[in-house]
Amino acid sequence: MKKIFFILFVFSFSFVFADKFNLIKSFQVSEDFEIFKEFGKNDFLEYKNKKVKKFAVKIELNKSLLKDKEFYLTVISDYENLLFSNISYVKNNHILISKLDENTPNEITFYYSYDKPKRAGFRIKIISEFEYKNIFPFEGILYGLAYGIIFCAFLYYFIIYFSTRKSYFLYYSIMQIFVLASLIGFVYFSFKPYPTNNAQAIVDIFENMSFIFTLLFAKEILKTKKKMAYANYLLCFLIGINIVDIFIIFFTKYSILYEYMPFYIIFLLPTILGIISIIKKNENTIIYTIGWSFMTIFIYLAEMELIPLSGIYTIHIVAPMESLIFSFALAFTLRAIVNEKNEKEKLLIHKSKLASMGEMINNIAHQWRQPLTHLSYINMNLQMASYDNQLNKEYLNEKIEESNNQLEFMSNTIESFSDFYKPQKQKDYFYISSAVKQAINIMSVILDKYDIEISLEIRNDMKIYSYENEYSQVVLNLITNAKDILLQRQIINPKIKITIDTKLNRSVTTVCDNAKGVDNKNIQKVFEPYFTTKEKGSGIGLYMSKTIINSHFKGDLKVTNTKEGACFFIEV
């Protein structure tokens, strides 16, 4: 049990020995210092709740394996109650360490005595010379690096979740925090002869939770619900039995599920599904599949005791490596999300331009209606004068001059509109009132047509350095929206009031109407893309307006309701 993290530490029992090098020939225990009995792996349960006044341990070594080699024996026990040992040792962080070589006795003994009967605690582990000299002295650094990497991965993607709202970022970050909690628990208890049952239960729950969120992450990143229906059912089943196992832990105080199921299965399944996803031309899952494969291989090797390092060191190397691999993969995913968002942004801008062009054409049509009518009357007058033989040179010149005046007006209208909608490549100084008046002039003919009164009050004007046309377009969008809602609700005496003022060295332009305001349920949504209450609205006008003010003017666009209607505030 627990081989994935602590091949060596079976926390449920009092006596544990771990020997992947087969140096231990026999392990014997005595409760009276005289009679020793063989202690096998199946005898652990006997000492789980048993209390003793004294005990001794005798370890017989396979000395043939120590020829020209060195190993080290680490002992975690109630060392303050140690009466005697026939080998020399040093203390290091509550651990007794003894060197094993050709000169070590065939049998090693440890004798303990307690003031009051208590549960015996004795745990040994044999480590290689390489591990003792190159890893053991720096284990604090190893643990610190592992925890730092895992916590940074958790924090980074937890923050990213709130900006993207992608659930797999949340699942990944929560998985990391449970892995971190598990590792900290293992290290803490590794310095104890044995933990309490409740302590073991807590660590087991942390493990189960980390596996649950690993599977949830796999479900979301592979999109199994849409692309792999049968695989999705299997992942849901595994999540379900992990949840059941957590409830069982509350009663048994240890995991039943992972007593019988190898840990690497949890990572083997996403690995297989990732390979299938790659075969189906989903290249985005390549790095995830590499990460799952990495975890599967190392956990399998750990469970089979094929890695020549202690389990606690193995997992503190593998876990942060997994975090780095998955962080690399999630970074690519995040870049894809950003690119997709940029493409959507470009599409929105394009649609906004089309909508502006449509508004421009509509406004031009209204501006041209009167001069076209005038030109029609001039033609009729010329025709009637011709029929009556009254078409003299003086009369003809007069009508030609009238026609030229109307054509000049129409030409100026085109020029005015094209200048208004022309994108500005460079910033320039302009007065807020100038930009607002531009928008009002563009809309004046349409507003007159529908008898909508528009007024402008300039309390405090301000000169700013930015893009005048873009500011005008934002005001134009607000006026257009006000006009549309006034007509839609058939408001009697429709009015639009624009106020220019300053507040705390910032310009505040207010555009208000008397259309009874925005519904309270929609007021938080009006700046979202594609949200609209109009029958033929695109839902991008206010979104683009807010984007322009936020990005190009470093300001804000807000909305609030008054007694008469809605008020939009442009703060720059």
N, C-alpha and C positions, 0 to 999 in steps of 0.2 A: 504493500500500500504506500502511496505517496512517492513512488519511484521517480515520477517526473521531476519533482523538486528535491526531495530528500530520499534518495535510494537508501541512504544510511540511517535515516531517523524515522522509526516507526513509533509515533508518539503515544500510541495507546498503551504501550507496555513498559514495564520497569527496566528490564534488561534487554539491551540491544547490542549486537555486534555486527559490524559491516566489514567484510573482507573480500574485495574483488580480486585480490592477489593470491588467495588460497593459502595464506600463511598460517591460519589458525587450524590446528589439527583437532582440538577439542576445547570445549568451553564448559566449565563445571562451576557449580554454586554450592556453598555450604552455609547453614544457618547456625552452626555451633562451633565452627572453626576446626572440626574434626572429620566429620563425614561429608564428603563431596559427592554430588550426583551430577550426572551428565545433563546439560541444559541445551535442548534443541530448540529450533524455531517454533515448534508447536507447543512449547512450554511457557510461552510468554503470558498467556492468560492467567496462569497460576499466580503470578505476582502483580497482576493489575490492581487489585484491591487489598492484597495481603500486607500486613504490617509486621515488621521484624525488629528485634532489639539489636541484632548484629548480623552480619553476613560477610562472606568471603568469596572471592572469585579466583579461579585458577584457569589460566590460559596456556594450553600446550601448543608450541609452535612447530611448524614444519621447517626445521633448521636447514634442510637441503636447499631451500629456495633463498636462503640468506647468504649463500656463498658468493663472495665478491659483490654483494649488493647491500644497499642500505634502504630501510623503510623506517617510518615513524608511526608510533602508536599514540593516538590522542584519546584521552579519557575524560568524560564529563560525568561528574558524580558529586556527592556531598564531600568534597575534598577536605573540609574542615573536620570531618569525622573519620578521616583515613588514619588508621593506627599504624599500618606497616605495609610496605611493598618491597619486594626483593630486587627491584630495578630502580635505577636513578631516574629522576624526572625533573622537569622545570615547569613552572606555572606561567601560563599566558592567557589572560582574559578568562579566568575561571576554568581553563583547560589544562590538564596535566599532559605533558608531552615527553615521550621516551623514545630514544633511538634504538632501532632493532638492527643488529648486524650479527656477524659470526660469533661474537663474544657474548651475546645475550643468552641468559639461561634458557634451557629447553622449556621450562615452565615458569610463567610469570604469575605472581600472586598479589592480590590486594585485599586487605582486611579493614573492615569498617565496623564502628560501634556507635550506637545512638543512646542519648540520655533517656529518651522515651521511645517506645515502639512507633515506627513510622514506615511508610512505603519506601522500599529500597529503590534507589536510583543509581543506575550504572550503565553508561553507554560508551562504547569504544568504536574507534574507526582507524583503519590502517591506511596511511597515505604514502605516496611515493616520495623519493628524495627530491625529485623535480618540483613536485607540488609544495613540499615543505619549504624549500629554499627560494622558489621563484614566485609563488602565489600566496602562501600562508602569511608571510610578513606584510603583504600589501592588500590583504583582503578588505581592509577598511576603505582603501581607494577604489577597489573593484566594486564594492557595494555602493559607495557614493556615486561613482560614475553611472552605474546601472540605474539607481534611483533617480538621478538627475535627468538622464535621457528619457526614462519612462514618464517622469512627472512633466517634463517639457512637452513631450508628445501629447499627454493628456491635456495640458493647459492650452497649447497651441490650437489643437483641433476642437476643443470645447469652445474657444472664442470664435473659431471659423464657423462652427455650427450656427451661432447666433447671427452671423452675417449672410450665410447661405441658406440656412434652414434645411440643409440636406441631412436626413436622418442618419446616414452611414457615418458622418463625421461625429455625431453624438454617440452612436454605438461604439465607435472606435475609442473615443476619449474615455467613456465609462469603463470599457474593457481594460484600458491601461491603468485606471485608478484601482481597479480590483486586483490586477496583477501586482501592482505596487504594494497594495495592502497585504497580499499573500506573501510576497517576498520579505517584507518587513517582519511579518509574523513568524515566518520560518527562521529568520536570522535571530530574532529575539529568543525564540524557544530553543534554538540550537545551543544556547549557553545554559540551558536548564537540564537537569538529569531527566526530568519528565515534565510535561505540561499538565494542567488540569484537563478534565474532560470537556469543560466549557470552552477552554482555550482552543482545543483541537477542533471543536465544533465550529467555532468562529472562523478559523483558518479554512476549514472545509467549505463553509458557506462562501467565503471569498473566492475560493477556487471555482466552485460551481457558477457563481455570478460572472466570473471572467469568461468561462466557457459559454455561458448563455449569450453574452454580448459579442463573443467571437462569432457565434453562429448567426446572430442577428445581423452583424456586420457583413458576413458572407452572403446572407440572403439579399441584402440591399445592394451591395456592390456588384453582385452577379445578376441582379434583377431576376431571381428565380421565379418569382410570382408570375412574371410575364413570359419569361423565356424557357423556364425549366419546371414545369408543373410538378412532375413526380419528384424531382430533387427538392422542390419547395416543401412538399409534404414530409419528406424524410428529415429535412432540417427542422421543420416545425415539431416533428415527433421527438427529435433529440432535445430540442429546447424544452418540450413538455416534460420529458423524463428527468431533466436536470432540475426543473422546478419542483417536481414530486420529490426528488432526492433531497432538496433543501428542507422540505417539510419533514422528511424522515429523520434528517440530522437533528432536528429539535428533540427527538425522542431517543435516538440511538447514540447521539453525540459524535458520530462519524459518518462518512459517506459510504453508503451501501453500493451505489452505482459504480464508483471507481475502485471498489474492492474487486469487481469482476470484469470491468471493461477497461482496456488499456487507454491511457491518456492520448496516445498519438492518433487514435481513431477520430477525435474531435477535429484534428487538423488534416487528417488523411482525406476525409470527405470533401472539404472545400478545395483541397488540392486536385482531386479527381474532377470535381465540378468546374474548377478553373481551367483544367486541360480541355474539357469538353467545350467550354466557352471559347477557348482559343481556336479549337478546331472549327467552331462555327463562325470564325472570322471576327471575333470580338477581341481585338488587339489590346484594348484598354485593361484587360485582366491579366496580362502577361506578368507584370511585376508582382501583383497580388499572388498569383500562382507560385511564383518563385519564393515569395515569403512563406506561404503555407507549406511548400515543399521543404524549405529550410527547417521550419519548426517540426514537421513530421519526421524528417530524417534524424535530427538531433534528439528529439524526445524518444524515438524508437531506440537509438543507440544508448541513450541513458537508461531506459527501462531494461534493455538487454545487458546492461553493465559493460558496454563495449568502449566506453570513453574512460581513459585512464585518469580522470579527475573526480574529485568529490562532487556529488550531486548538487550541493549548494553552490559550488563555483560554476558548474556547468550551466545551471539555470540563470545565474547572474551574468553569464556571458551571452547566452542564447536570447533571453528576454529583451535586453536592450538592442541586440542585433535585429531582432524581429521588429522592434519599434522603429529603428532606422530604415529598414527595408520598406515597411508599410508607410512610413512618413514620406519616403521618396515617391512611392506610388501615389499616395494621396495628394502630394504636391502636383503631380501630373494631372490628376483628376481635378484639382482646384484650378489649374491653368486652363483645362478644357472648359470648366464652368465659366471662368472669366471670359474666355474667347466666345463662348456661346452667348454670354450676357452682352458682350460688345457687338456681336452680330445682331442681336435683338435690338440693341440701342441704335445701330445704324438703320435697321428696318423701321424703327419708330421715328427716327429723324426723317427718313425718306417719306414715310406716311404723313408726317407733320408738314413737310414741304409740299406734298401733293394737296393736303388740306388747305395750306396757306395759298397755294396757287389757285385752288378752286374759289377760295374767299376773294382773292385778288380779281379773278375773272368776273365774279359776281358783282364786286364793287365797281369794276370798270364798266360793266354793262349798265349799272344804275347811273354812273357818271355820264355815260355817253347817250343815255336815252333822250335827255332834253336837247342837246345839240343836234342829234340825228333828226329829231322832230323838227327843229328849226331849219335844218338843211332841206328837209322834205317840203316845208312851207316855201322856202326860197325857190325851189324847183317849180313848185306849183305857180308861184307868182310870175316866174319867167315864162312859163308855158302860157298862162293867161294873157300876159302882156304881148306875147308873140301872136296869139290868136286875134287880139284886138289891134294889132299893128302899132302898139305903143312901146315896143322894145327899142328905145333909143340908146345911144352910147352912154349917156349920163346914168340912166336907170340901170343899165347892165353893169357899169362899174360899181354902183352902189351895192347891188346884190352880190357881186363877186367879192367885194370887201367884207360883206356880212358872212359869206361862206368861208372866207379865209380866217375870219375871227373864230368861227365855230371850229374849223379844222385845227387852228392853233390851240384852242382850248382842249380839244381831244388829244392832240399830240402832247401837250403839257401833262395831261392826265396820265398818259402812258409812261412818260418820263418820270413823273412823280411816283407812280406805283412801282416801276422797275427799280428806282433808287431805294424805295422803302424795303423791298424784298431782296435787294442785292446783298449777299453776305459780305461782311466787313472782315478783311484780313488783318487789319491793324486797329489797335485801340486809338481813341481820340478823346479829347475833352469835350463834354457837352453838358448842357443844363437839363435837368430832369424834366422841366416844363416843356422844353423843346421836343423831347422824345414823346411825351404824352400828347402834345398838340398834333404831332404827326399822325398818331393813331386815331385821334378824334377826327381829323380832316378826312382820313380814309373812310371812316364809318359814317360821316355826317349825312351823306345822301341817303343811305339805307335807313338810318335812324329817323330822318325827316319823313321818309316814305311811310313808316309805321307810327308816326307821331310819338316817338320816344324822345322825351326831353333829356338832354345830357348837359351837365354843368361842370365847370372846372373852377376850383378854388385853390389859389396858390398862396399859402400862408408863409411858408419859408422854402425858397428854392435852393437847390444845391448843384454845384458843378462837380462832375465826377469824371474819372478817366476809365473808359471802357468802350463797349460796342453799342452805339446809340440805336442802330436798327434793331438789334436783338431786344433791347429794353422796350422799344416801340411795339415789337411783335408780341411781347408778353402782355403789354397793356391792351393791344388789339385783341388778343385771345380773351382777356377778361371782359372787355366790352362786348365782344361777340357772344360769349356765354351768357352775359347779363341780358343781351337783346333776345337770345333764343329762349331763355326761361321766362322772360316777360311776355313774349308772344305765346309760348306754350301754355302758360297759366292764364292768358287773356286778362292781364292786369289792367284795371282802369287807371288812366293817368300814369302810364309807365314812366319811370324816371331812373336815370343813372347819374350818380354824383361821384366826381373824382376830386380828391383832395391831395395836395402836395404839401408836406410838412417835414420838419426835422425833429429827431429825438435822439439825444445822447450822441450827437455828431454823426448820425446816420439819417439818410433820406428815407422817408416813409410815404409811399404813394398808396392811397386807399381808394378802391373802386367798389362802390356800394350800389345796390339796386333796391327796389321796393317790391320784389317778387315773393315775399314771405319767407325767404330763407331756405337753407338746405335741410333736408330731413336729418334728424339727429342720428339715425342709424347709418346714414351715408356720409356724414361730415368727415369721418376719419378715412374715408376711402376715395375722396374726390381727386387726390393727387396720385392714385395708383394707375398704372398703365392699363388701358382698355376698359376702365370703369366709366360708365356713362349712364345717364338717365334719359338721354335723348333717343328718340326713335331711330334716327339715322346718324347718331354720333359715333365717332371712332374711339373716344375715350383716351386720346393721346394729347389733347391740347393743354390741359392743366398739368399733366405729367411732364411734358416738354418745357412748359413755362417754369415749373419749379426746378427742373434740371438746369435750365439756362441761368436762373437767378443763383442757384447754389454753386454751379461750376464756374461761370464766367464773371459773376459779380460778387462771389463769396458772401452772398446774402441769404435771405430766406423769403419764402412765399407762404403766407398763412391765411386761414379763413376762419371767420366766426359769424354767428348769427346775431342780428339785432331785432328790434321790434318790427322794423319795416321789411327787412330782407337780409341777404348775405353781404358780408364785407370781406374783400380780399386785401391783404396788406403786403406790399412789396417793400422789404427792408434791405437797403444796400448801403 
